[in-house]
């Protein structure tokens, strides 16, 4: 099975497998690849050299592609949750990219809001969604006992087995994109801007 892993839609990789054991194997393959890559770069200290080696345009494309994919997946729900989603988008965009917001004096509140922009967006969306009637919450008190046995049997390599070598190889490009997404901005902060 040939899979194209693209930053524009990582769902191509996981979506190409049948729900159930095959999809769990694909997710395990991705988790194994990501873990090995992170450990390799952490232990060897080659992470910074890798980020210097990857062309700036490619890093920017991966980051932009991931943002487009995330935004695109939300467009499908826009008809049913217009107020909720638009509220979340506006709050997050203001906190992350607004020039007037960045020009405000650095206070403790501003730092907390900016560093938790997505959480603040979720909270604002939840409030707007409840007020507009688009979403509702059913909160019940009680003790939830996780089904650990079922989870181990259906979602772990000890229950469903390890993925095939071919599946692990197919997951490598996406795992490298995950590594770039996670650490690219830390190298931007050090002065190696993606936009030079």
Backbone as ProteinMPNN parsed JSONL, in Angstrom:
{"seq_chain_A": "XXXXXXXXXXXXXXXXXXXXXXXXXXXXXXXXXXXXXXXXXXXXXXXXXXXXXXXXXXXXXXXXXXXXXXXXXXXXXXXXXXXXXXXXXXXXXXXXXXXXXXXXXXXXXXXXXXXXXXXXXXXXXXXXXXXXXXXXXXXXXXXXXXXXXXXXXXXXXXXXXXXXXXXXXXXXXXXXXXXXXXXXXXXXXXXXXXXX", "coords_chain_A": {"N_chain_A": [[0.853, -1.178, 0.0], [0.781, 2.051, -1.015], [1.56, 5.113, 0.379], [1.1, 8.596, 0.448], [2.612, 11.0, 2.311], [1.782, 14.049, 3.404], [2.25, 17.438, 4.423], [0.08, 19.037, 4.1], [-2.171, 17.489, 4.555], [-2.168, 15.349, 6.97], [-3.838, 13.335, 7.429], [-3.998, 11.765, 5.18], [-2.149, 9.719, 5.489], [-2.975, 8.21, 7.834], [-5.658, 7.957, 7.168], [-5.637, 6.282, 5.005], [-5.756, 3.703, 5.799], [-7.679, 0.863, 6.87], [-10.304, 1.226, 9.277], [-9.825, 0.129, 12.631], [-7.746, -2.616, 13.484], [-5.736, -2.257, 11.501], [-5.573, 0.558, 11.216], [-4.798, 1.188, 13.82], [-2.301, -0.04, 13.87], [-1.037, 1.641, 11.985], [-1.033, 4.076, 13.391], [0.551, 3.33, 15.575], [2.939, 2.808, 14.2], [3.577, 5.386, 13.365], [3.908, 6.611, 15.883], [6.101, 5.161, 16.867], [8.088, 5.887, 15.005], [8.202, 8.705, 15.413], [9.013, 8.762, 18.113], [11.536, 7.48, 17.973], [12.925, 9.249, 16.279], [12.867, 11.666, 17.798], [14.278, 10.806, 20.109], [16.735, 10.085, 18.923], [17.722, 12.572, 17.879], [17.835, 13.983, 20.268], [19.657, 12.549, 21.881], [21.985, 12.462, 20.303], [22.409, 15.122, 19.79], [22.087, 16.299, 17.331], [19.951, 17.761, 16.422], [19.846, 20.572, 15.961], [21.645, 20.813, 13.825], [20.259, 19.328, 11.927], [18.007, 20.965, 11.554], [19.251, 23.155, 10.416], [20.096, 22.029, 8.076], [17.73, 21.334, 6.7], [15.963, 22.958, 4.195], [14.93, 26.359, 4.497], [12.609, 27.201, 3.19], [11.236, 24.807, 2.874], [10.714, 24.119, 5.553], [9.047, 26.279, 6.254], [6.965, 25.788, 4.474], [5.975, 23.329, 5.44], [5.073, 24.086, 7.984], [3.154, 26.024, 7.272], [1.487, 24.419, 5.71], [0.529, 22.612, 7.628], [-0.949, 24.35, 9.202], [-2.904, 25.167, 7.357], [-4.146, 22.702, 6.878], [-5.21, 22.156, 9.418], [-6.999, 24.284, 9.664], [-8.647, 23.794, 7.447], [-9.875, 21.385, 8.141], [-11.629, 22.259, 10.038], [-13.443, 23.759, 8.604], [-15.41, 22.094, 7.618], [-17.155, 21.832, 9.728], [-18.25, 24.294, 10.007], [-20.833, 25.04, 9.163], [-22.552, 23.962, 11.093], [-21.589, 24.974, 13.484], [-21.218, 27.927, 13.483], [-20.945, 30.369, 15.081], [-19.479, 29.492, 17.307], [-17.041, 28.422, 16.2], [-16.032, 30.63, 14.716], [-15.677, 32.476, 16.764], [-13.639, 31.195, 18.259], [-11.555, 31.206, 16.318], [-11.163, 33.987, 15.889], [-10.355, 34.898, 18.453], [-7.993, 33.372, 18.891], [-6.426, 34.18, 16.671], [-6.163, 36.939, 17.181], [-4.753, 36.917, 19.634], [-2.411, 35.613, 18.891], [-1.401, 36.817, 16.529], [-2.02, 39.53, 16.293], [-1.02, 42.795, 15.721], [-1.617, 45.207, 17.184], [-2.189, 43.975, 19.678], [0.303, 42.875, 20.298], [1.732, 45.184, 20.682], [0.854, 46.124, 23.092], [1.599, 46.832, 26.529], [3.852, 44.64, 28.181], [2.407, 42.686, 30.365], [1.668, 40.556, 33.172], [-0.794, 39.305, 32.735], [-1.082, 39.604, 29.935], [1.041, 38.025, 29.004], [0.262, 35.502, 29.973], [-2.174, 35.146, 28.572], [-1.263, 35.232, 25.886], [0.532, 33.07, 25.785], [-1.149, 30.991, 26.165], [-2.947, 30.902, 24.046], [-4.542, 29.182, 22.42], [-5.962, 27.699, 24.323], [-7.376, 29.791, 25.562], [-8.898, 30.565, 23.369], [-10.474, 28.236, 23.066], [-11.952, 28.345, 25.455], [-13.334, 30.773, 25.133], [-14.794, 30.075, 22.842], [-16.368, 28.007, 23.862], [-17.992, 29.393, 25.678], [-19.279, 31.218, 23.919], [-20.52, 29.362, 22.25], [-22.354, 28.089, 23.979], [-23.975, 30.267, 24.706], [-25.032, 30.942, 22.19], [-26.439, 28.666, 21.658], [-25.427, 26.625, 20.141], [-23.84, 24.617, 21.161], [-23.965, 22.296, 23.899], [-23.553, 21.306, 27.293], [-23.33, 18.354, 29.206], [-22.984, 17.705, 32.292], [-22.041, 15.351, 34.621], [-21.86, 13.989, 37.869], [-19.638, 11.645, 39.299], [-17.7, 8.605, 39.39], [-15.324, 7.69, 37.122], [-14.188, 4.774, 35.738], [-11.525, 3.854, 33.927], [-11.38, 1.705, 31.064], [-9.031, -0.21, 31.156], [-8.159, -2.798, 30.429], [-9.514, -3.336, 27.979], [-8.493, -1.217, 26.514], [-5.736, -1.799, 26.409], [-5.863, -4.164, 25.008], [-6.816, -3.363, 22.512], [-5.458, -1.087, 21.593], [-2.683, -1.111, 21.866], [0.678, -2.293, 21.143], [1.009, -4.731, 22.386], [-1.441, -5.817, 22.413], [-2.542, -5.728, 19.755], [-0.386, -6.305, 18.226], [2.827, -5.518, 16.682], [3.419, -2.956, 14.207], [3.986, -3.524, 10.65], [7.216, -3.595, 9.008], [7.171, -2.206, 6.596], [5.06, -0.452, 7.011], [6.096, 1.131, 9.018], [8.217, 2.356, 7.655], [6.68, 3.796, 5.81], [5.608, 5.663, 7.519], [7.696, 7.336, 8.196], [8.243, 9.862, 6.682], [6.119, 11.529, 7.571], [6.637, 11.523, 10.317], [9.078, 12.904, 10.392], [8.136, 15.392, 9.561], [6.54, 16.02, 11.742], [8.523, 16.34, 13.689], [9.833, 18.596, 12.652], [7.716, 20.459, 12.791], [7.347, 20.627, 15.568], [9.787, 21.644, 16.555], [10.682, 23.716, 14.894], [9.989, 26.441, 15.393], [11.454, 26.997, 17.676], [13.988, 27.336, 16.712], [13.593, 29.539, 15.163], [13.265, 31.477, 17.127], [15.882, 31.673, 17.963], [17.022, 33.197, 16.099], [17.374, 32.239, 13.518], [15.517, 32.856, 11.283], [12.556, 31.697, 9.655], [11.813, 33.104, 7.504], [13.834, 34.359, 6.147]], "CA_chain_A": [[0.0, 0.0, 0.0], [1.638, 3.226, -1.143], [0.915, 6.262, 1.033], [1.778, 9.881, 0.342], [2.485, 11.764, 3.556], [1.912, 15.455, 3.079], [1.931, 18.342, 5.533], [-1.221, 19.648, 3.872], [-3.182, 16.676, 5.224], [-1.574, 14.153, 7.554], [-4.884, 12.32, 7.396], [-3.755, 10.849, 4.069], [-1.431, 8.545, 5.991], [-3.833, 7.401, 8.692], [-6.919, 7.716, 6.484], [-5.459, 5.262, 3.989], [-5.86, 2.377, 6.405], [-9.025, 0.491, 7.318], [-10.51, 1.396, 10.718], [-9.596, -1.092, 13.401], [-6.363, -3.032, 13.736], [-4.814, -1.659, 10.529], [-5.388, 1.969, 11.584], [-4.018, 1.206, 15.071], [-0.924, -0.319, 13.454], [-0.505, 2.851, 11.344], [-0.762, 5.055, 14.45], [1.714, 2.822, 16.32], [4.112, 3.03, 13.351], [3.893, 6.812, 13.458], [4.423, 6.882, 17.236], [7.447, 4.58, 16.957], [8.99, 6.745, 14.217], [8.373, 9.996, 16.101], [9.808, 8.517, 19.326], [12.926, 7.197, 17.588], [13.515, 10.494, 15.757], [13.088, 12.583, 18.918], [15.371, 10.27, 20.932], [17.981, 10.167, 18.16], [18.212, 13.949, 17.857], [18.127, 14.419, 21.643], [20.859, 11.865, 22.38], [23.158, 12.82, 19.502], [22.568, 16.572, 19.713], [22.101, 16.696, 15.92], [18.718, 18.446, 16.079], [20.107, 21.896, 15.386], [22.246, 20.607, 12.502], [19.178, 18.889, 11.044], [17.181, 22.129, 11.199], [20.019, 23.994, 9.497], [20.176, 21.289, 6.81], [16.432, 21.4, 6.012], [15.795, 24.31, 3.624], [13.987, 27.239, 5.169], [11.357, 27.202, 2.444], [10.556, 23.548, 3.182], [10.18, 24.243, 6.922], [7.915, 27.207, 6.206], [5.882, 25.096, 3.78], [5.409, 22.327, 6.348], [4.331, 24.8, 9.025], [1.984, 26.617, 6.64], [0.619, 23.311, 5.315], [-0.138, 22.097, 8.829], [-1.955, 25.347, 9.589], [-3.994, 25.086, 6.382], [-4.86, 21.44, 7.126], [-5.996, 22.309, 10.643], [-8.097, 25.205, 9.36], [-9.528, 23.136, 6.489], [-10.676, 20.368, 8.825], [-12.681, 22.951, 10.779], [-14.423, 24.335, 7.682], [-16.519, 21.149, 7.474], [-18.086, 22.009, 10.844], [-18.659, 25.693, 10.072], [-22.289, 25.165, 8.999], [-23.261, 23.614, 12.332], [-21.051, 25.74, 14.626], [-20.612, 29.167, 12.978], [-20.558, 31.327, 16.136], [-18.454, 28.853, 18.133], [-15.763, 28.347, 15.494], [-15.535, 31.971, 14.379], [-15.19, 33.058, 18.028], [-12.332, 30.59, 18.553], [-10.58, 31.698, 15.348], [-10.868, 35.403, 16.129], [-9.589, 35.032, 19.7], [-6.647, 32.831, 18.691], [-5.696, 35.04, 15.73], [-5.822, 38.194, 17.86], [-3.719, 36.681, 20.643], [-1.153, 35.141, 18.309], [-0.863, 37.57, 15.399], [-2.451, 40.919, 16.248], [0.034, 43.787, 15.983], [-1.998, 46.033, 18.333], [-2.034, 43.199, 20.912], [1.741, 42.75, 20.581], [2.241, 46.488, 21.109], [0.447, 46.381, 24.471], [2.657, 46.664, 27.53], [3.981, 43.262, 28.655], [1.963, 42.458, 31.736], [1.528, 39.134, 33.481], [-2.01, 38.85, 32.075], [-0.82, 39.495, 28.5], [1.912, 36.865, 28.794], [-0.552, 34.298, 30.196], [-3.105, 35.029, 27.453], [-0.534, 34.934, 24.648], [1.13, 31.739, 25.829], [-2.24, 30.009, 26.199], [-3.911, 31.436, 23.077], [-5.498, 28.169, 21.974], [-6.846, 27.418, 25.461], [-8.276, 30.941, 25.701], [-9.829, 30.448, 22.248], [-11.431, 27.174, 23.395], [-12.849, 28.828, 26.514], [-14.218, 31.769, 24.51], [-15.694, 29.354, 21.947], [-17.338, 27.279, 24.689], [-18.95, 30.379, 26.193], [-20.077, 31.7, 22.783], [-21.342, 28.252, 21.775], [-23.468, 27.881, 24.916], [-24.875, 31.427, 24.581], [-25.736, 30.876, 20.899], [-27.205, 27.429, 21.595], [-24.815, 25.67, 19.213], [-23.319, 23.479, 21.926], [-24.476, 22.173, 25.266], [-22.75, 20.417, 28.12], [-24.047, 17.504, 30.143], [-21.996, 17.387, 33.318], [-22.562, 14.423, 35.616], [-20.902, 13.634, 38.908], [-19.439, 10.212, 39.427], [-16.326, 8.112, 39.262], [-15.142, 6.98, 35.862], [-13.113, 3.776, 35.788], [-11.099, 3.583, 32.553], [-11.358, 0.293, 30.652], [-7.632, -0.459, 30.821], [-8.027, -4.081, 29.74], [-9.95, -3.155, 26.596], [-7.571, -0.287, 25.869], [-4.491, -2.526, 26.144], [-6.147, -5.19, 24.003], [-7.168, -2.808, 21.196], [-4.691, 0.102, 21.187], [-1.252, -1.217, 22.155], [1.332, -3.368, 20.382], [0.871, -6.0, 23.104], [-2.767, -6.338, 22.102], [-2.775, -5.881, 18.31], [0.874, -6.624, 17.562], [3.598, -4.39, 16.171], [3.182, -2.706, 12.78], [4.977, -4.101, 9.734], [8.352, -2.733, 8.682], [6.74, -1.335, 5.496], [4.219, 0.587, 7.588], [7.006, 2.033, 9.745], [8.903, 3.145, 6.622], [5.696, 4.733, 5.258], [5.343, 6.702, 8.523], [8.887, 8.181, 8.406], [8.128, 11.262, 6.233], [5.223, 12.266, 8.463], [7.336, 11.68, 11.596], [10.033, 14.006, 10.221], [7.355, 16.638, 9.545], [6.149, 16.285, 13.129], [9.714, 16.875, 14.351], [10.032, 19.971, 12.165], [6.646, 21.298, 13.356], [7.536, 20.819, 17.01], [10.982, 22.399, 16.926], [11.08, 24.782, 13.959], [9.863, 27.778, 15.982], [12.511, 27.245, 18.659], [15.139, 27.835, 15.973], [13.244, 30.902, 14.742], [13.553, 32.334, 18.271], [17.329, 31.851, 18.087], [17.498, 34.127, 15.083], [17.406, 31.68, 12.175], [14.133, 33.034, 10.871], [12.075, 30.93, 8.505], [11.442, 33.994, 6.416], [15.01, 35.028, 5.55]], "C_chain_A": [[0.897, 1.24, 0.0], [0.916, 4.437, -0.575], [1.75, 7.515, 0.838], [1.534, 10.657, 1.622], [2.766, 13.216, 3.253], [1.548, 16.3, 4.279], [0.566, 18.965, 5.348], [-2.321, 18.82, 4.505], [-2.557, 15.376, 5.708], [-2.578, 13.018, 7.59], [-4.727, 11.365, 6.221], [-3.081, 9.584, 4.567], [-2.361, 7.648, 6.789], [-5.149, 7.059, 8.011], [-6.83, 6.647, 5.416], [-5.587, 3.85, 4.518], [-7.279, 2.129, 6.899], [-9.151, 0.722, 8.819], [-10.351, 0.055, 11.435], [-8.117, -1.364, 13.556], [-5.382, -2.365, 12.782], [-4.54, -0.19, 10.853], [-4.58, 2.103, 12.875], [-2.559, 0.915, 14.755], [-0.277, 0.917, 12.824], [-0.159, 3.907, 12.392], [0.44, 4.621, 15.281], [2.995, 3.043, 15.52], [4.548, 4.485, 13.424], [4.491, 7.157, 14.822], [5.831, 6.332, 17.409], [8.44, 5.462, 16.224], [9.263, 8.065, 14.923], [9.254, 9.81, 17.336], [11.273, 8.297, 18.997], [13.614, 8.467, 17.097], [13.822, 11.465, 16.889], [14.252, 12.101, 19.789], [16.71, 10.395, 20.218], [18.552, 11.579, 18.186], [18.544, 14.455, 19.253], [19.443, 13.829, 22.131], [22.101, 12.316, 21.622], [23.42, 14.324, 19.466], [22.573, 17.095, 18.287], [20.859, 17.471, 15.485], [18.937, 19.787, 15.403], [20.728, 21.781, 13.997], [21.195, 20.169, 11.492], [18.335, 20.082, 10.604], [17.933, 23.093, 10.294], [20.08, 23.361, 8.109], [18.877, 21.383, 6.012], [16.239, 22.816, 5.482], [14.684, 25.087, 4.333], [12.62, 27.222, 4.499], [10.56, 25.93, 2.746], [9.95, 23.592, 4.584], [8.953, 25.152, 6.939], [6.719, 26.555, 5.536], [5.199, 24.063, 4.657], [4.56, 23.002, 7.417], [3.052, 25.406, 8.447], [0.985, 25.533, 6.231], [-0.144, 22.739, 6.492], [-1.231, 23.061, 9.287], [-3.16, 25.295, 8.649], [-4.821, 23.824, 6.617], [-5.738, 21.542, 8.361], [-7.212, 23.196, 10.393], [-9.121, 24.541, 8.449], [-10.423, 22.112, 7.17], [-11.817, 21.005, 9.614], [-13.765, 23.513, 9.861], [-15.624, 23.412, 7.485], [-17.57, 21.344, 8.564], [-18.65, 23.424, 10.926], [-20.175, 25.876, 9.945], [-23.032, 24.917, 10.308], [-22.807, 24.439, 13.527], [-20.473, 27.086, 14.195], [-20.132, 30.119, 14.071], [-19.405, 30.766, 16.96], [-17.098, 28.888, 17.452], [-15.194, 29.722, 15.179], [-15.014, 32.673, 15.629], [-13.81, 32.518, 18.364], [-11.26, 31.136, 17.617], [-10.179, 33.134, 15.637], [-9.993, 35.581, 17.37], [-8.157, 34.548, 19.509], [-5.832, 33.723, 17.766], [-5.284, 36.356, 16.38], [-4.663, 37.972, 18.829], [-2.382, 36.286, 20.033], [-0.549, 36.091, 17.278], [-1.225, 39.042, 15.363], [-1.308, 41.866, 16.606], [-0.362, 44.712, 17.129], [-1.855, 45.276, 19.668], [-0.56, 43.081, 21.294], [2.321, 44.06, 21.093], [1.836, 46.844, 22.538], [1.614, 46.129, 25.419], [2.661, 45.215, 28.019], [3.607, 43.172, 30.128], [1.859, 40.954, 31.947], [0.31, 38.548, 32.762], [-1.779, 38.656, 30.578], [0.031, 38.271, 28.201], [1.125, 35.564, 28.955], [-1.507, 34.082, 29.026], [-2.388, 34.599, 26.173], [0.035, 33.52, 24.651], [0.087, 30.63, 25.904], [-3.344, 30.391, 25.212], [-4.959, 30.402, 22.66], [-6.465, 27.818, 23.092], [-7.852, 28.55, 25.655], [-9.319, 30.926, 24.58], [-10.888, 29.384, 22.501], [-12.437, 27.635, 24.443], [-13.843, 29.84, 25.943], [-15.234, 31.089, 23.598], [-16.763, 28.599, 22.733], [-18.413, 28.227, 25.217], [-19.873, 30.861, 25.069], [-21.006, 30.608, 22.267], [-22.54, 27.981, 22.659], [-24.473, 29.019, 24.785], [-25.681, 31.352, 23.283], [-26.581, 29.611, 20.749], [-26.625, 26.387, 20.653], [-24.264, 24.44, 19.931], [-23.957, 23.464, 23.309], [-23.609, 21.166, 26.0], [-23.666, 19.607, 29.025], [-23.026, 17.017, 31.166], [-22.648, 16.506, 34.376], [-21.467, 14.112, 36.625], [-20.79, 12.118, 38.979], [-17.977, 9.862, 39.288], [-16.258, 7.294, 37.975], [-13.957, 6.033, 36.013], [-12.726, 3.449, 34.346], [-11.053, 2.071, 32.283], [-9.948, -0.071, 30.19], [-7.444, -1.759, 30.048], [-8.382, -3.973, 28.273], [-8.985, -2.257, 25.833], [-6.259, -1.004, 25.506], [-4.703, -3.546, 25.024], [-6.359, -4.615, 22.61], [-6.258, -1.688, 20.7], [-3.192, 0.01, 21.432], [-0.631, -2.345, 21.33], [1.214, -4.73, 21.072], [-0.491, -6.63, 22.849], [-2.966, -6.633, 20.636], [-1.517, -6.274, 17.547], [1.562, -5.373, 17.034], [3.31, -4.199, 14.685], [4.282, -3.326, 11.931], [6.09, -3.086, 9.467], [7.969, -1.747, 7.576], [5.893, -0.173, 6.021], [5.073, 1.607, 8.343], [7.751, 2.929, 8.749], [7.948, 4.179, 6.026], [5.422, 5.884, 6.219], [6.512, 7.676, 8.689], [8.739, 9.616, 7.908], [7.24, 12.105, 7.147], [5.883, 12.503, 9.818], [8.368, 12.809, 11.516], [9.318, 15.351, 10.189], [6.909, 17.015, 10.951], [7.328, 16.894, 13.88], [9.965, 18.323, 13.936], [8.982, 20.903, 12.758], [6.889, 21.612, 14.821], [8.686, 21.766, 17.303], [11.355, 23.552, 16.015], [11.028, 26.148, 14.602], [10.917, 28.043, 17.032], [13.766, 27.753, 17.965], [14.872, 29.22, 15.399], [13.585, 31.861, 15.874], [15.039, 32.591, 18.426], [17.905, 32.715, 16.978], [17.565, 33.557, 13.684], [15.991, 31.687, 11.615], [13.779, 32.197, 9.657], [11.877, 31.823, 7.3], [12.624, 34.764, 5.842], [15.263, 34.448, 4.179]], "O_chain_A": [[1.683, 1.44, 0.926], [-0.2, 4.755, -0.988], [2.964, 7.499, 1.039], [0.39, 10.939, 1.978], [3.885, 13.569, 2.881], [0.662, 15.948, 5.058], [-0.057, 19.384, 6.324], [-3.32, 19.381, 4.955], [-2.433, 14.417, 4.947], [-2.2, 11.86, 7.765], [-5.267, 10.26, 6.256], [-3.41, 8.488, 4.112], [-2.523, 6.47, 6.471], [-5.704, 5.986, 8.246], [-7.861, 6.15, 4.963], [-5.529, 2.893, 3.745], [-7.986, 3.056, 7.293], [-8.211, 0.447, 9.565], [-10.7, -1.001, 10.907], [-7.324, -0.439, 13.738], [-4.303, -1.947, 13.204], [-3.396, 0.257, 10.773], [-3.771, 3.021, 13.012], [-1.669, 1.555, 15.313], [0.888, 1.214, 13.09], [0.882, 4.558, 12.3], [1.263, 5.456, 15.655], [4.021, 3.422, 16.085], [5.738, 4.784, 13.531], [5.464, 7.906, 14.905], [6.671, 6.977, 18.037], [9.514, 5.76, 16.748], [10.412, 8.497, 15.024], [10.149, 10.619, 17.579], [12.153, 8.853, 19.654], [14.76, 8.732, 17.46], [14.915, 12.028, 16.942], [15.114, 12.895, 20.166], [17.71, 10.767, 20.832], [19.732, 11.766, 18.481], [19.447, 15.278, 19.408], [20.256, 14.534, 22.729], [23.153, 12.53, 22.224], [24.528, 14.753, 19.146], [23.015, 18.218, 18.047], [20.723, 17.806, 14.308], [18.298, 20.103, 14.4], [20.391, 22.548, 13.095], [21.231, 20.587, 10.334], [17.988, 20.204, 9.429], [17.315, 23.782, 9.482], [20.111, 24.061, 7.097], [18.91, 21.498, 4.787], [16.341, 23.777, 6.244], [13.65, 24.535, 4.708], [11.591, 27.228, 5.175], [9.336, 25.981, 2.86], [8.816, 23.16, 4.788], [7.943, 24.83, 7.564], [5.583, 26.742, 5.972], [3.976, 23.933, 4.623], [3.457, 22.547, 7.721], [1.989, 25.313, 9.059], [-0.224, 25.709, 6.386], [-1.327, 22.417, 6.376], [-2.307, 22.636, 9.708], [-4.304, 25.371, 9.098], [-6.05, 23.866, 6.563], [-6.876, 21.074, 8.36], [-8.315, 22.898, 10.852], [-10.325, 24.7, 8.648], [-11.596, 21.982, 6.822], [-12.85, 20.374, 9.835], [-14.895, 23.721, 10.303], [-16.731, 23.881, 7.216], [-18.747, 21.053, 8.349], [-19.442, 23.723, 11.819], [-20.738, 26.78, 10.563], [-24.026, 25.583, 10.598], [-23.559, 24.592, 14.49], [-19.319, 27.368, 14.518], [-19.014, 30.626, 13.99], [-18.459, 31.487, 17.276], [-16.114, 29.329, 18.044], [-13.998, 29.953, 15.356], [-14.016, 33.391, 15.563], [-12.909, 33.281, 18.713], [-10.172, 31.494, 18.067], [-8.993, 33.465, 15.632], [-9.011, 36.322, 17.344], [-7.212, 35.226, 19.912], [-4.665, 33.997, 18.046], [-4.174, 36.837, 16.154], [-3.706, 38.746, 18.846], [-1.33, 36.591, 20.596], [0.673, 36.172, 17.154], [-0.768, 39.751, 14.466], [-0.705, 41.745, 17.672], [0.476, 44.991, 17.987], [-1.448, 45.863, 20.671], [-0.211, 43.176, 22.471], [3.29, 44.057, 21.852], [2.405, 47.759, 23.134], [2.497, 45.318, 25.14], [1.602, 44.629, 28.244], [4.385, 43.534, 31.011], [1.954, 40.178, 30.996], [0.368, 37.433, 32.243], [-2.226, 37.66, 30.008], [-0.236, 37.554, 27.237], [1.297, 34.631, 28.17], [-1.639, 32.96, 28.536], [-2.854, 33.708, 25.464], [0.018, 32.845, 23.621], [0.414, 29.457, 25.724], [-4.529, 30.226, 25.501], [-6.142, 30.728, 22.56], [-7.66, 27.656, 22.846], [-9.036, 28.303, 25.883], [-10.487, 31.236, 24.813], [-12.063, 29.588, 22.194], [-13.63, 27.351, 24.334], [-15.039, 29.778, 26.228], [-16.403, 31.475, 23.576], [-17.924, 28.553, 22.325], [-19.599, 27.901, 25.204], [-21.091, 30.91, 25.237], [-22.145, 30.885, 21.891], [-23.625, 27.677, 22.162], [-25.681, 28.782, 24.755], [-26.873, 31.662, 23.272], [-27.361, 29.502, 19.803], [-27.265, 25.369, 20.39], [-24.23, 23.348, 19.364], [-24.422, 24.487, 23.811], [-23.009, 20.282, 25.389], [-24.657, 20.121, 29.544], [-22.302, 16.049, 30.934], [-23.673, 16.866, 34.955], [-20.294, 13.988, 36.271], [-21.764, 11.404, 38.739], [-17.128, 10.731, 39.091], [-17.02, 6.35, 37.769], [-12.857, 6.452, 36.375], [-13.508, 2.835, 33.621], [-10.728, 1.277, 33.165], [-9.695, -0.222, 28.994], [-6.65, -1.811, 29.109], [-7.645, -4.458, 27.414], [-8.692, -2.496, 24.662], [-5.74, -0.821, 24.405], [-3.82, -3.758, 24.194], [-6.109, -5.302, 21.62], [-6.277, -1.365, 19.512], [-2.488, 0.997, 21.215], [-1.336, -3.245, 20.874], [1.31, -5.767, 20.415], [-0.674, -7.831, 23.046], [-3.505, -7.684, 20.291], [-1.578, -6.547, 16.348], [0.955, -4.305, 16.949], [2.995, -5.159, 13.981], [5.372, -3.619, 12.424], [5.921, -1.884, 9.673], [8.386, -0.589, 7.606], [5.999, 0.952, 5.532], [4.797, 2.806, 8.304], [7.894, 4.129, 8.981], [8.35, 5.312, 5.763], [5.042, 6.97, 5.783], [6.331, 8.745, 9.272], [9.083, 10.535, 8.651], [7.566, 13.25, 7.459], [5.709, 13.568, 10.41], [8.517, 13.582, 12.462], [9.824, 16.339, 10.722], [6.9, 18.193, 11.311], [7.156, 17.858, 14.626], [10.272, 19.172, 14.773], [9.308, 22.012, 13.183], [6.662, 22.737, 15.265], [8.584, 22.604, 18.199], [12.273, 24.307, 16.338], [11.933, 26.954, 14.388], [11.257, 29.202, 17.272], [14.532, 28.516, 18.553], [15.804, 29.991, 15.172], [14.131, 32.938, 15.63], [15.428, 33.627, 18.966], [19.114, 32.942, 16.915], [17.793, 34.307, 12.735], [15.353, 30.641, 11.492], [14.592, 32.011, 8.752], [11.781, 31.329, 6.176], [12.424, 35.737, 5.115], [16.2, 34.862, 3.497]]}, "name": "protein", "num_of_chains": 1, "seq": "XXXXXXXXXXXXXXXXXXXXXXXXXXXXXXXXXXXXXXXXXXXXXXXXXXXXXXXXXXXXXXXXXXXXXXXXXXXXXXXXXXXXXXXXXXXXXXXXXXXXXXXXXXXXXXXXXXXXXXXXXXXXXXXXXXXXXXXXXXXXXXXXXXXXXXXXXXXXXXXXXXXXXXXXXXXXXXXXXXXXXXXXXXXXXXXXXXXX"}
